Amino acid sequence: MSLTMNRRQRAEVVIPQTWLSRMRDQATKAGGRMSPVAETARDLASHRIEDARVWAAPKLDQAAQSVEEQIAPIVSAFLAELARRIDVGSTRKPRRRWPVVALLGGVAIGAVGVAMYRNNAQRWTETMRESIRHTGSDASKWVGDKAGEAGEKADKAADEISGKMP
């Protein structure tokens, strides 16, 4: 049926009382006019879908064969290699001793360093105690001498100041 074909129908004139009835009447008339267009669109869409299916079926079959022949062997080999690598029974655990040796060596060097530090600190404190014992009398003598010199300077300055005052 053509989209431009007009049908002659007998026109009925009904005067609606409300806007709702007017709209209902207009929708009914538009539906009658659009029905052939919708049927044509449905038929055209079904033909297009059928054409697409006819075109897509061989393409999908070709893609399936390509995956089966080219991609599947690669994926299969990858998965088999991965399974071999993670299998517990087939490989033994490689021993890595150098990290343990490095860790133990570092701990030993640190222990020696701490012992040497403590020994040096103890020697230093003993040396300081002895030097204070020996120089303690010298220090008090030196402080006494300086105090005497300061006293003499103060007396001299006081005499000069008192001589200048009337």
C-alpha positions as CSV (number, residue, x, y, z in Angstrom):
1,M,0.0,0.0,0.0
2,S,1.4,3.4,-0.9
3,L,2.0,6.1,1.6
4,T,0.5,8.8,-0.6
5,M,-2.7,6.9,-1.5
6,N,-5.8,8.6,-0.3
7,R,-9.0,6.8,0.5
8,R,-12.3,8.4,0.1
9,Q,-14.3,8.1,3.1
10,R,-17.6,9.6,4.1
11,A,-17.0,12.5,6.5
12,E,-18.9,12.6,9.7
13,V,-19.2,15.9,11.4
14,V,-19.7,15.7,15.1
15,I,-19.4,18.7,17.3
16,P,-17.6,17.7,20.5
17,Q,-18.7,19.3,23.8
18,T,-15.3,19.4,25.6
19,W,-11.7,19.8,24.7
20,L,-11.0,16.2,25.7
21,S,-13.4,14.8,23.3
22,R,-12.0,17.1,20.6
23,M,-8.5,15.8,21.2
24,R,-9.8,12.2,21.3
25,D,-11.4,12.7,17.9
26,Q,-8.3,14.2,16.4
27,A,-6.1,11.4,17.7
28,T,-8.5,8.8,16.3
29,K,-8.4,10.5,12.9
30,A,-4.6,10.8,13.0
31,G,-4.4,7.1,13.9
32,G,-6.5,6.2,10.9
33,R,-4.2,8.2,8.7
34,M,-0.9,6.8,10.3
35,S,-1.9,3.2,10.3
36,P,-0.8,2.5,6.7
37,V,2.5,4.4,7.3
38,A,3.1,2.3,10.4
39,E,2.4,-1.0,8.5
40,T,4.8,0.0,5.8
41,A,7.5,0.9,8.3
42,R,7.0,-2.4,10.1
43,D,7.4,-4.3,6.9
44,L,10.4,-2.3,5.8
45,A,12.1,-2.9,9.3
46,S,11.4,-6.6,9.1
47,H,13.1,-6.8,5.7
48,R,16.1,-4.8,6.9
49,I,16.5,-7.0,10.0
50,E,16.3,-10.1,7.8
51,D,19.0,-8.6,5.4
52,A,21.2,-7.8,8.4
53,R,20.9,-11.4,9.7
54,V,21.7,-12.8,6.2
55,W,24.8,-10.6,6.1
56,A,25.9,-11.2,9.7
57,A,25.6,-15.0,9.9
58,P,28.6,-15.7,7.6
59,K,30.7,-13.0,9.2
60,L,30.1,-14.5,12.7
61,D,30.9,-18.0,11.4
62,Q,34.2,-16.7,9.9
63,A,35.1,-14.9,13.2
64,A,34.4,-18.2,15.1
65,Q,36.7,-20.1,12.8
66,S,39.4,-17.4,13.1
67,V,39.3,-17.6,16.9
68,E,39.4,-21.4,16.8
69,E,42.4,-21.5,14.5
70,Q,44.4,-18.5,15.5
71,I,43.6,-17.2,18.9
72,A,42.6,-20.3,20.8
73,P,46.0,-22.1,20.4
74,I,47.8,-19.1,21.8
75,V,45.4,-18.7,24.8
76,S,45.6,-22.5,25.4
77,A,49.4,-22.5,25.4
78,F,49.5,-19.5,27.7
79,L,47.1,-21.2,30.2
80,A,49.1,-24.4,30.1
81,E,52.3,-22.5,30.8
82,L,50.7,-20.6,33.6
83,A,49.4,-23.9,35.1
84,R,52.9,-25.4,34.9
85,R,54.4,-22.4,36.7
86,I,51.9,-22.4,39.6
87,D,51.9,-26.2,40.1
88,V,53.2,-27.0,43.5
89,G,54.5,-30.5,42.8
90,S,56.4,-29.9,39.6
91,T,58.8,-27.2,40.8
92,R,60.8,-27.0,43.9
93,K,61.1,-23.7,45.8
94,P,64.3,-21.8,44.8
95,R,66.4,-21.0,47.8
96,R,67.6,-17.4,48.0
97,R,70.2,-17.2,50.7
98,W,71.7,-13.9,49.9
99,P,68.9,-11.8,51.6
100,V,69.3,-13.8,54.8
101,V,73.1,-13.5,54.7
102,A,72.8,-9.8,54.1
103,L,70.4,-9.4,57.0
104,L,72.5,-11.4,59.4
105,G,75.6,-9.5,58.4
106,G,73.9,-6.2,59.0
107,V,72.7,-7.4,62.4
108,A,76.3,-8.5,63.3
109,I,77.8,-5.2,62.2
110,G,75.2,-3.3,64.2
111,A,75.9,-5.3,67.3
112,V,79.7,-4.7,67.0
113,G,79.0,-1.0,66.5
114,V,76.9,-0.8,69.6
115,A,79.5,-2.6,71.7
116,M,82.2,-0.3,70.4
117,Y,80.1,2.8,71.1
118,R,79.3,1.7,74.7
119,N,83.0,0.9,75.3
120,N,84.1,4.3,74.0
121,A,81.5,6.1,76.0
122,Q,82.6,4.2,79.2
123,R,86.3,5.1,78.5
124,W,85.4,8.7,77.9
125,T,83.5,9.1,81.2
126,E,86.4,7.4,83.1
127,T,88.8,9.8,81.5
128,M,86.7,12.8,82.3
129,R,86.4,11.7,86.0
130,E,90.2,11.3,86.2
131,S,90.9,14.7,84.6
132,I,88.5,16.4,87.0
133,R,90.3,14.7,89.9
134,H,93.7,15.8,88.8
135,T,92.7,19.3,87.5
136,G,90.2,20.0,90.2
137,S,92.9,21.5,92.5
138,D,94.4,23.3,89.5
139,A,91.1,24.8,88.6
140,S,90.3,26.0,92.1
141,K,93.9,27.6,92.2
142,W,93.3,29.2,88.9
143,V,89.9,30.5,90.0
144,G,91.5,31.9,93.2
145,D,94.2,33.7,91.3
146,K,91.6,35.2,89.0
147,A,89.5,36.3,91.9
148,G,92.6,37.9,93.5
149,E,93.5,39.8,90.4
150,A,89.9,41.0,90.0
151,G,90.0,42.2,93.7
152,E,93.2,44.1,93.1
153,K,91.9,45.8,90.0
154,A,88.7,46.7,91.9
155,D,90.8,48.2,94.8
156,K,93.0,50.2,92.4
157,A,89.9,51.5,90.5
158,A,88.3,52.5,93.9
159,D,91.5,54.4,94.9
160,E,91.6,56.3,91.6
161,I,87.9,57.2,92.0
162,S,88.3,58.3,95.6
163,G,91.4,60.4,94.7
164,K,89.4,62.3,92.1
165,M,86.5,63.1,94.4
166,P,86.8,66.3,96.6
